[in-house]
Amino acid sequence: MRVCVIGAGLSGLAVARALKEYGIDFVCLEKAPEVGGIWRRPGAGEPGPGYQSLHLNTAKQLTAYRDFPMPDAYPLYPRHDEMAAYLRSFAEWAGVLDRVETRTEVVSVRERSDGMWTVVSRDAQGSMAARRFERVIVASGHNSVPSMPTPLPPGADTFAGTILHSLDYRDGSDFAGQRVVVVGLGASAVDIAADLSRHASRTLLSVRRGLHILPKQLFGMSLDEIAEAPWWTAMSFDEQRRFVAQSLLVARGRLGDYGLPEPDHPIFSSAVTISDEILSRIRHGTVTPKPSIASFERNRVTFTDGTSAEADTVVYCTGFRMDFPFLPAGCPAGTDGAVRLYKRAVAPERPGLYFVGLVRPLGAITRLVEAQAHWLARIIAGETGLPPAEAMRDEIDAYLDGVVRRYGRTEGASIQVDVGPYLGELRELQAV
């Protein structure tokens, strides 16, 4: 049996190991020169989100693969290069490197009339190859295509400084002595603002909407450990919300006291930002919060509150959009932009097309992708099956209805999952 795995990052390597354990023949196609995904440090001229100050936001013992712990010498929250080295070591330990074709970009994936799939790829020399597979597993992640405001604020085309996306950011020392505006309040925005504040002459943090900011640890425990603690899982969702909100109020007070906008939604009704640094940097005066950018003018940026400041560089940390240009149109996201996958992994309308890692948990993703990988391997090996397409569509509709009730119709909400309940669903599927 031939299976094509697309991507050799954390998710793709989990899939590769699972397929090998089940004796399933596969090849893994990776467009980068090495395994590791977003954790691998990009080379010169090679785009990638792995900026120099990037660290794990999740504890190493829960981010590691189940049977391959990270080295004892690693800190609790390893750097990107340590994570990349760990993923390389895992691939060697799992014995899957010989199945990975690096510098091989997937150009198209198309279903054939005989139920097989044709995967067209391009190698480093530009040569194209078309191969037939029975199954295709997409594990290429969703952090590669930058999302920028469209259009940019008025005057952006006449701005004398530089406008970047976080994808282009490497190290704060590159901006030594500059006046920099960072746009956003997500994980990359607070990381980059804190990093810049040690090098730039001035760092402004432009925030449109308030988000809940959580430290990496509460009560001396990483958030991942709390999420798995029996006392936490015994709480109802409303009790968990109240507990965290009260804990944050005690630990750091109101975000408005830091000059940041207060969130307009309850905690866990949208993505949260995890950072131990940004509030401290604000309190030390090295990062100054500002509202949204209203316009650009030559070497100045004007904000919606009417204030303005000179700027040399503006870094938009406005996230990434899901983009799978090699897949048929409308897959995996429907016309409403919501990802429509059974149990967040199976495309009901396209038999044999699966996804691993297309989820957004609050906590480490590794356990989820391993569970997805083992479930899909069992399906491919014939040890378990899938329900009829209609039943899968009903499950998707019910899941997305719950997403709308909790998060609203926001971009990316359709891939939000709660670690404990979702793991429970996958374990039940594997038990069948």
C-alpha positions in Angstrom: 0.0 0.0 0.0 1.3 3.4 -1.0 0.7 6.5 1.2 1.9 10.0 0.6 2.6 12.1 3.7 3.0 15.8 3.0 5.3 17.6 5.5 8.1 16.5 7.8 7.5 18.7 10.8 6.2 17.6 14.2 2.9 16.3 12.7 4.4 14.6 9.6 7.0 12.8 11.6 4.3 11.5 14.0 2.5 10.1 11.0 5.6 8.6 9.5 6.3 6.7 12.7 2.7 5.4 13.0 2.7 4.2 9.4 6.0 2.4 9.9 4.7 0.7 13.1 1.7 -0.6 11.1 3.9 -1.8 8.3 2.4 0.6 5.8 4.5 1.6 2.8 4.8 5.4 2.5 6.9 8.3 1.3 7.1 11.7 3.1 7.6 14.8 0.9 9.1 17.9 2.5 9.9 21.1 0.6 12.5 22.3 3.1 16.1 21.0 3.1 15.6 19.3 6.5 13.0 17.9 8.8 11.6 20.0 11.6 8.9 22.2 10.2 8.5 25.6 11.8 11.1 24.8 14.4 13.9 24.5 11.8 16.0 27.6 11.5 15.5 28.9 7.9 18.6 29.3 5.8 19.6 32.5 4.0 16.9 33.7 1.6 14.5 31.0 2.9 11.3 32.1 4.5 10.1 30.6 7.7 8.5 31.7 11.0 11.4 30.4 13.2 12.7 33.7 14.6 15.8 33.6 16.8 14.0 34.2 20.1 11.3 31.5 19.5 10.8 29.1 22.4 8.2 26.5 23.2 5.1 27.9 25.0 4.3 24.4 26.2 6.2 22.2 28.7 8.8 19.9 27.2 7.5 16.7 28.9 4.1 17.2 27.2 5.4 18.5 23.9 7.7 15.5 23.5 6.5 12.4 21.6 5.1 9.7 23.9 8.0 7.2 23.7 10.8 9.7 23.0 11.3 12.2 25.8 13.4 15.3 25.3 16.9 15.4 26.8 17.1 16.0 30.6 19.5 18.9 29.8 16.8 20.8 27.9 15.0 23.6 29.8 11.3 23.3 30.5 10.6 25.5 27.5 13.3 24.8 24.9 14.5 27.1 22.1 13.6 26.6 18.5 17.0 25.1 17.7 16.7 22.6 20.5 13.3 21.7 19.3 14.6 21.3 15.8 17.4 19.0 17.0 14.9 17.0 19.0 12.7 16.4 15.9 15.7 15.4 13.9 16.7 12.9 16.7 13.2 11.6 16.8 13.2 10.9 13.0 16.5 9.0 13.4 15.3 7.1 16.4 12.0 6.2 14.7 13.9 5.1 11.6 11.9 7.2 9.1 14.5 9.5 7.6 15.0 7.1 4.6 11.3 7.7 3.8 11.6 11.5 3.7 12.3 13.2 0.4 13.5 16.8 1.3 13.7 19.7 -1.1 10.5 18.2 -2.7 7.6 20.5 -3.0 4.1 19.2 -3.6 2.5 21.0 -6.5 -0.9 19.3 -6.8 -2.9 16.5 -5.3 -5.8 15.2 -7.4 -8.3 12.4 -7.0 -8.4 9.8 -9.8 -11.4 8.1 -11.3 -10.1 4.8 -10.0 -10.2 6.1 -6.4 -6.4 6.6 -6.3 -4.6 9.9 -5.9 -2.1 11.6 -8.2 0.6 13.7 -6.4 2.7 15.9 -8.5 5.9 17.2 -6.9 8.9 19.4 -7.9 12.4 18.7 -6.8 15.3 21.2 -6.1 16.3 21.1 -9.8 12.8 22.0 -10.9 12.0 18.5 -12.3 8.4 17.4 -12.0 7.2 14.0 -11.0 3.7 12.5 -10.9 3.1 9.5 -8.6 0.1 7.4 -7.7 -1.0 6.8 -4.1 -3.9 5.0 -2.4 -4.0 7.5 0.4 -2.7 11.1 1.1 -2.1 12.5 4.5 -1.6 16.3 4.7 0.6 17.2 7.6 2.1 20.5 6.3 0.9 22.8 9.0 -0.9 26.1 8.6 1.8 28.7 9.5 3.4 29.5 6.2 1.3 32.0 4.3 1.3 35.4 6.0 -1.9 37.2 6.7 -1.8 41.0 6.2 -4.5 43.7 6.5 -6.0 44.2 3.0 -5.7 47.0 2.3 -3.0 48.4 4.5 -3.8 51.7 6.3 -3.7 54.8 4.0 -0.3 56.1 3.2 1.4 52.7 3.5 2.7 53.0 -0.1 4.5 56.3 0.8 5.9 55.1 4.1 9.7 55.8 4.0 10.4 52.9 6.5 10.1 49.2 6.1 6.9 47.2 6.5 7.4 43.5 7.4 5.4 40.5 8.4 6.6 38.3 11.3 7.5 35.7 8.7 10.4 38.0 7.7 11.6 38.7 11.3 14.8 37.0 12.4 16.4 38.8 15.4 16.0 41.9 17.4 19.6 42.9 16.9 18.8 43.5 13.2 16.8 46.5 14.4 19.3 48.0 16.9 18.7 51.7 17.4 15.5 51.7 15.3 12.0 52.9 16.2 9.8 49.9 15.7 6.0 49.4 15.8 4.8 45.8 16.3 1.2 45.2 15.3 -0.8 42.5 17.0 -1.2 40.8 20.4 -0.8 37.1 19.5 2.1 34.8 20.4 4.5 36.1 17.8 3.6 39.8 18.5 4.4 39.6 22.2 7.6 37.5 21.5 8.9 39.9 18.9 8.0 43.1 20.9 9.8 41.7 24.0 12.8 40.7 21.8 12.9 44.1 20.0 12.7 46.0 23.3 16.2 44.9 24.1 17.7 46.3 20.9 15.4 49.0 19.4 15.5 52.6 20.6 11.7 52.5 21.0 9.2 49.7 20.7 5.5 50.4 20.3 2.9 47.6 20.4 -0.2 48.4 18.3 -3.2 46.5 19.5 -6.6 46.5 17.8 -8.5 44.1 20.1 -7.8 42.9 23.6 -6.9 39.3 24.2 -6.5 37.3 27.4 -2.8 37.0 28.3 -1.8 34.0 30.4 1.6 33.2 31.9 3.3 30.0 31.0 2.8 28.8 34.6 0.2 29.3 37.3 0.8 28.1 40.9 4.2 26.8 39.8 2.6 24.4 37.2 2.8 24.7 33.4 -0.6 25.3 31.8 -0.3 21.9 30.1 0.1 20.2 33.5 -2.9 22.1 34.9 -5.0 21.0 31.9 -4.3 17.4 32.7 -4.7 17.6 36.5 -7.7 15.7 37.9 -8.9 18.7 39.9 -9.0 20.7 36.7 -10.8 18.2 34.5 -13.4 17.6 37.3 -14.5 21.3 36.9 -17.2 22.3 34.6 -16.3 24.7 31.7 -17.8 27.6 33.5 -15.9 26.7 36.7 -12.7 26.6 34.7 -13.3 30.0 33.3 -14.0 31.5 36.7 -11.0 29.9 38.2 -8.6 31.1 35.5 -10.1 34.6 35.4 -9.8 35.0 39.2 -6.2 33.6 39.2 -5.2 36.1 36.5 -6.7 39.0 38.4 -4.7 38.1 41.4 -1.4 37.4 39.5 -1.3 40.4 37.3 -4.4 42.6 37.7 -6.4 44.1 34.8 -4.8 44.4 31.4 -6.2 47.9 31.2 -3.7 48.9 34.0 -0.9 48.1 31.5 -2.4 50.3 28.8 -3.8 47.3 26.8 -7.4 47.0 25.8 -9.5 44.8 28.0 -10.7 41.7 26.1 -14.3 42.0 24.9 -15.0 38.3 25.4 -14.8 35.7 28.3 -11.6 33.7 28.5 -11.5 30.6 26.3 -14.0 32.2 23.9 -11.1 33.1 21.6 -7.4 32.2 21.3 -5.3 33.3 24.3 -1.8 34.7 24.3 0.8 33.0 26.4 3.7 35.2 27.6 5.8 35.6 30.7 7.5 38.7 29.4 5.3 41.2 27.6 3.5 42.7 30.7 6.9 43.0 32.5 8.4 44.8 29.5 5.5 47.2 29.4 5.8 47.9 33.1 9.6 48.5 32.6 8.8 51.1 29.9 10.6 49.3 27.1 7.3 48.4 25.3 4.6 51.0 25.0 1.0 49.9 24.0 -0.8 51.9 21.3 -4.1 51.4 19.5 -4.5 50.4 15.9 -2.6 52.2 13.1 -4.9 54.7 11.3 -2.4 55.8 8.6 1.2 56.2 7.5 2.9 59.4 6.4 6.5 59.4 5.2 8.4 58.4 8.4 5.4 58.6 10.8 2.7 56.3 11.9 -0.6 57.8 13.2 -2.8 55.8 15.6 -6.6 55.7 16.0 -6.4 57.8 19.1 -4.9 60.7 17.1 -1.3 60.3 18.5 1.6 59.7 16.1 5.2 58.6 16.3 8.2 58.4 14.0 9.0 54.8 12.9 11.7 53.1 10.9 10.0 49.7 10.8 6.6 48.2 11.2 6.3 44.5 11.9 2.8 43.0 11.3 2.3 40.0 13.5 -1.1 39.3 12.2 -0.8 35.6 11.8 -1.1 33.2 9.0 -3.9 32.0 6.8 -4.6 28.4 6.0 -3.5 27.7 2.5 -3.3 24.4 0.7 -2.7 25.4 -3.0 -1.9 21.9 -4.0 -5.4 20.6 -3.0 -8.7 20.8 -4.9 -10.6 24.0 -4.4 -12.9 24.0 -1.3 -10.8 21.5 0.6 -10.5 21.4 3.6 -12.3 24.7 4.1 -15.8 25.2 2.7 -17.3 28.3 1.2 -17.8 29.8 4.6 -14.1 29.5 5.5 -14.7 26.8 8.1 -12.6 23.6 8.0 -14.9 20.7 7.4 -13.2 17.5 8.6 -14.7 14.5 10.4 -13.0 14.4 13.8 -10.8 17.2 12.5 -8.9 14.7 10.3 -11.0 13.1 7.6 -12.5 14.7 4.4 -15.9 12.9 4.0 -16.3 13.9 0.4 -12.8 12.8 -0.6 -12.1 9.2 0.4 -8.5 8.6 1.2 -7.6 12.2 1.9 -6.7 12.8 5.6 -5.2 15.7 7.7 -3.0 15.6 10.8 -2.2 18.7 12.9 -4.9 20.9 11.5 -6.1 21.7 15.0 -5.4 24.6 17.4 -5.4 23.5 21.1 -4.7 25.5 24.2 -1.6 23.4 25.2 0.8 21.0 23.5 -0.3 19.6 20.2 1.9 16.6 20.1 -0.4 14.2 21.9 -3.2 15.1 19.5 -1.2 14.5 16.3 0.1 11.2 17.7 -3.5 10.1 18.4 -4.6 11.3 15.0 -1.7 9.5 13.3 -2.4 6.2 15.1 -6.1 6.3 14.3 -5.5 7.0 10.6 -2.9 4.3 10.5 -5.4 1.8 11.9 -7.9 2.9 9.2 -5.4 2.5 6.4 -4.3 -0.9 7.8 -8.0 -2.0 7.8 -8.2 -2.5 11.6 -11.0 0.1 11.9 -13.4 1.9 9.6 -15.2 5.1 9.1 -18.9 5.8 9.3 -20.9 6.7 6.2 -20.3 10.1 4.7 -23.7 11.4 5.9 -22.8 10.5 9.5 -19.5 12.2 9.1 -21.1 15.3 7.8 -23.5 15.3 10.7 -20.6 15.1 13.2 -18.9 18.1 11.4 -22.1 20.2 11.5 -22.6 19.5 15.2 -19.0 20.3 16.0 -19.1 23.6 14.0 -22.3 24.6 15.7 -20.6 24.2 19.0 -17.7 26.3 17.7 -20.0 29.1 16.7 -21.7 29.1 20.1 -18.4 29.4 21.9 -16.1 31.4 19.7 -18.5 33.1 17.2 -17.8 33.0 13.5 -14.1 34.0 13.6 -11.4 33.0 11.2 -9.6 29.9 12.4 -12.2 29.1 15.1 -13.2 25.9 13.3 -9.9 24.2 14.2 -10.0 25.1 17.9 -10.1 22.0 20.1 -10.0 21.3 23.8 -7.1 18.8 24.5 -8.8 16.5 27.0 -12.1 16.0 25.3 -10.6 15.7 21.9 -8.0 13.1 23.0 -10.9 11.2 24.6 -12.7 11.1 21.3 -9.7 9.9 19.4 -9.0 7.2 22.0 -12.6 6.0 21.7 -12.2 5.8 17.9 -9.0 3.7 18.3 -10.8 1.3 20.8 -13.5 0.4 18.2 
